[in-house]
Amino acid sequence: MELRNIAIIAHVDHGKTTLVDAMLKQAKALSRHDEGGERIMDSNDLERERGITILAKNTAVEWGGVKINIVDTPGHADFGGEVERALSMVDGVLLLVDAAEGPMPQTRFVLKKAIEAGLKPIVVINKVDKKDARPDEVLNETFDLMAELGASEEQLDFPYLYAIGREGAAWLGDQPKPDLTDLFETILKHIPAPQVAQGPFQLRVANLDYSNFLGKIALGKVHRGTVRKNQFVTIVGEHGQRDLKVVAVFTHRGLERLEVDEATPGDIVAIAGMEGVEIGDTIAAREAPEALPRLAVDEPTVSITVTPNTSPFAGREGKYVTSRQIRERLLKELETNVALRVIQVTPDTFELHGRGELHLSVLLETMRREGFEFSVGQPSVLFKEIEGQIQEPYEYLVVDVPEAKFGPVMEALGSRKAQMVHMEQESGRIRAEFTVPARALFGFRTMFLTLTAGEGVMSHNFHAYGPHVGSLETRTTGSAVAMEAGVAYAYSLYRLQERVNFFIEPGTEVYVGMIVGEHVRDNDLNVNVNINKKLTNVRAAGSDENIRLIPPRKFTLEEALEFLAPDELLEITPQSLRLRKRVLDPSQRKRAEAV
C-alpha cells in the first residue's frame, strides 16, 4: 500500500485536534465506541481539562487506497520537544492558522521547525465561519511569515484550503464544500511518499510507550528494510550496542494499534520488547548495526528546584514522600521527555531544567496526581555565557487587547524591559508584538488579565538568547505569613482583609510560616489568623458587626509558581497547594534579613 506521513502543526487552540477528529470520522477509521467523542486524540486527563495537546500522538486513515499516517502535535512551545520528534517521522505538514487571529507565536515556532526540516507544507485557514474572520489577509500573513523564516521556493509554492474544522469541512477555492474530500486529495497530490533507502532494517526511535504485557514499546518511522516478530535486532545508543528480540510489531489505524507480521519501509510503526531503549536510539538489523543521526532538541531555558516536603504537614496527604521515590520518578520521566534535564544537586535536592513554566508544571501536576508530595522553589531562567558576556533567554510576546486597556499593559511591559517590534490597530483592538526577557513574564499573566479585565489575549514562545538586562521587579506585593499554628477564624480574616488578599477560608488549618495571603504593600506581614471573638453574655444592639468576607483567591499550579518569591516554597500534595516561607520561624527570618 502507498504511504503518506504528515504532521498537523498550529498555534494553541487553532483547531488541530478537532480537525483530526473529523478526518478519522470521514475516513471511517474509528470504532463505533469512539465515533461520538470530541477531541478524541487528547487522551490524557490533563489534556482534556486544559483543552491543549501535550503529547504528540500517532493515528492513520486510508483514503483512495493510500494509507495516511497522521501525527497530532502540541501547539505550545513548551512542548517543542514533542514537535521536533514528530517532525522527524513525516514528509510534510498540515499548517492550521485561525482565520481571525492569523499566525501567532507558536505558529512561528512550529513552522520554523518544519521549514528547517525541509518539509512540504499545506496551509489550512481554519474557522472561516468566525464573525471577525479575515481569511485572505491571514493567508498573506502566513506567506510573509514563511518568507521571513527562510522557506525555499518549493515550500513557498504551497497549496491552501479554507476550513471549518468543527463541521468537518475543507475546500479549495471560493466554493465551500460539506466534507474533507479536497483536503484528503490535496494530501495525496502534494505530500511526497516517504523516501526509503535500500539496505537492512533501520529505525530511529522518536517516541516510547509501555505495556504491562509487552514491555517497552518503541515508535518511529522505518527508514529502510523490514522487521518481523521474533527477529533479533541491535540497539545502537549513546552507551554502546546490545541485541534484543522483537516481541511484536504494530502499525496504526484510527485509535488502534494493529499487530502485523512485518513492518514495511516508510511506515510509522511500534515495536514491542525494546527494554532499555531511549528516544534517539537506532534499532537496526544485526548484520548492519548502523546509527542514524540522533534527534537534536532545543536547550532548556527555565529551571526549578524540587525537594521532599519538610513542612509541619509533611506526609499527611502524599503516598510517595521520600527523596528516593522522587528521584526514581524523575529518572523515569527522562526516558520519554527528551526536553527535560534532571540534576541532583544534593541527596535531597533536584534541579529540573525545562522548556518553560508550562512544560515543568505539567510534570509537577502529573506527579501530584500519582500520589507524590514535594516542595518546589521559584522558577528561574538559565543564563548562558556567550563570547564572554552573560546572556539570558528572551520570549517573543504577542498581546491582543482593547484600545482602552492598551496603555496600562504597555506601561507594565515597559517596566519589565520589553521592546515593541510591531503594532497594528483594527476594529477597536490593538495587537502588539514584543521581545521581552523570559524572567520578566513570571507572574505577568495574572497582572495582564487584571489590567485588561479579562478581555486581553496573550501568547509567547522562546525567541533567542540576548543581553542580560540586570535586575527586574516582577512582584510588587509582599506575603501575609501565619505567625501562629491552628485553625483560621472568620473573625481574624475579617479584621485583616483591608490589608490582605487571602488565599484561605475560615476553618483552614495553618502552620507557622505558611503564606495565607498577599499583603497589599511590598513588604511581608506576619499575621495571626487564629483569634476568635471572645464570647460573653453581654449584648448591645448593633455592637456585633455582620462579618462579610471577600472570597479567597484560589491558585492553579501555574499561578502559585508565578506568585513565589525567592525565599518562598510551594508545597505540592495530591490534595493541596500551600505556599510557605523557606524559613518558617519569624524570628529566624528576621535574623537572616538583618545579615
Residue, then its C-alpha position, 0 to 999 in steps of 0.5 A: m500500500e502507498l504511504r503518506n506521513i504528515a504532521i498537523i502543526a498550529h498555534v494553541d487552540h487553532g483547531k488541530t485536534t478537532l480537525v483530526d477528529a473529523m478526518l478519522k470520522q470521514a475516513k471511517a477509521l474509528s470504532r463505533h465506541d469512539e465515533g461520538g467523542e470530541r477531541i478524541m486524540d487528547s487522551n490524557d486527563l490533563e489534556r482534556e481539562r486544559g483543552i491543549t495537546i501535550l503529547a504528540k500522538n500517532t493515528a492513520v486513515e486510508w483514503g483512495g487506497v493510500k494509507i495516511n499516517i497522521v501525527d497530532t502535535p502540541g501547539h505550545a512551545d513548551f512542548g517543542g520537544e514533542v514537535e521536533r520528534a514528530l517532525s522527524m517521522v513525516d514528509g510534510v505538514l498540515l499548517l492550521v492558522d485561525a482565520a481571525e487571529g492569523p499566525m501567532p507565536q507558536t505558529r512561528f515556532v512550529l513552522k520554523k521547525a518544519i521549514e528547517a526540516g525541509l518539509k512540504p507544507i499545506v496551509v489550512i485557514n481554519k474557522v472561516d465561519k468566525k464573525d471577525a474572520r479575515p481569511d485572505e489577509v491571514l493567508n498573506e500573513t502566513f506567506d510573509l511569515m514563511a518568507e521571513l523564516g527562510a522557506s525555499e521556493e518549493q515550500l513557498d509554492f504551497p497549496y491552501l484550503y479554507a476550513i471549518g474544522r468543527e463541521g468537518a469541512a475543507w475546500l479549495g477555492d471560493q466554493p465551500k464544500p460539506d466534507l474533507t474530500d479536497l483536503f484528503e486529495t490535496i494530501l495525496k497530490h502534494i505530500p511526497a511518499p516517504q523516501v526509503a533507502q535500500g539496505p537492512f532494517q533501520l529505525r530511529v526511535a522518536n517516541l516510547d510507550y509501555s505495556n504491562f504485557l509487552g514491555k517497552i514499546a518503541l515508535g518511529k518511522v522505518h527508514r529502510g528494510t523490514v522487521r518481523k516478530n521474533q527477529f533479533v535486532t541491535i540497539v545502537g545508543e549513546h552507551g554502546q550496542r546490545d541485541l534484543k528480540v522483537v516481541a511484536v510489531f504494530t502499525h496504526r489505524g484510527l485509535e488502534r494499534l494493529e499487530v502485523d507480521e512485518a513492518t514495511p519501509g516508510d511506515i510509522v510503526a511500534i515495536a514491542g520488547m525494546e527494554g532499555v531503549e531511549i528516544g534517539d536510539t537506532i534499532a537496526a538489523r544485526e548484520a548492519p548495526e548502523a546509527l542514524p543521526r540522533l534527534a537534536v532538541d532545543e536547550p532548556t531555558v527555565s529551571i526549578t528546584v524540587t525537594p521532599n516536603t519538610s513542612p509541619f504537614a509533611g506526609r499527611e496527604g502524599k503516598y510517595v514522600t521520600s527523596r528516593q521515590i522522587r528521584e526514581r520518578l524523575l529518572k523515569e520521566l527522562e526516558t520519554n521527555v527528551a526536553l527535560r534535564v534532571i540534576q541532583v544537586t544534593p541527596d535531597t535536592f533536584e534541579l529540573h531544567g525545562r522548556g518553560e513554566l508550562h512544560l515543568s508544571v505539567l510534570l509537577e501536576t502529573m506527579r501530584r496526581e500519582g500520589f507524590e508530595f514535594s516542595v518546589g522553589q521559584p522558577s528561574v531562567l538559565f543564563k548562558e555565557i556567550e563570547g564572554q558576556i552573560q546572556e539570558p533567554y528572551e520570549y517573543l510576546v504577542v498581546d491582543v487587547p482593547e484600545a482602552k486597556f492598551g496603555p496600562v499593559m504597555e506601561a507594565l511591559g515597559s517596566r519589565k524591559a520589553q521592546m515593541v517590534h510591531m503594532e497594528q490597530e483594527s476594529g477597536r483592538i490593538r495587537a502588539e508584538f514584543t521581545v521581552p526577557a523570559r524572567a520578566l513574564f513570571g507572574f505577568r499573566t495574572m497582572f495582564l488579565t487584571l489590567t485588561a479585565g479579562e478581555g486581553v489575549m496573550s501568547h509567547n514562545f522562546h525567541a533567542y538568547g540576548p543581553h542580560v538586562g540586570s535586575l527586574e521587579t516582577r512582584t510588587t506585593g509582599s506575603a501575609v505569613a501565619m505567625e501562629a499554628g491552628v485553625a483560621y477564624a472568620y473573625s481574624l480574616y475579617r479584621l485583616q482583609e483591608r490589608v490582605n488578599f487571602f488565599i484561605e477560608p475560615g476553618t483552614e488549618v495553618y502552620v507557622g510560616m505558611i503564606v495565607g495571603e498577599h499583603v497589599r504593600d511590598n513588604d511581608l506581614n506576619v499575621n495571626v489568623n487564629i483569634n476568635k471573638k471572645l464570647t460573653n453574655v453581654r449584648a448591645a444592639g448593633s455592637d456585633e458587626n455582620i462579618r462579610l468576607i471577600p472570597p479567597r483567591k484560589f491558585t492553579l499550579e501555574e499561578a502559585l509558581e508565578f506568585l513565589a518569591p525567592d525565599e518562598l516554597l510551594e508545597i505540592t500534595p495530591q490534595s493541596l497547594r500551600l505556599r510557605k516561607r523557606v524559613l518558617d520561624p519569624s524570628q529566624r527570618k528576621r535574623a537572616e534579613a538583618v545579615 
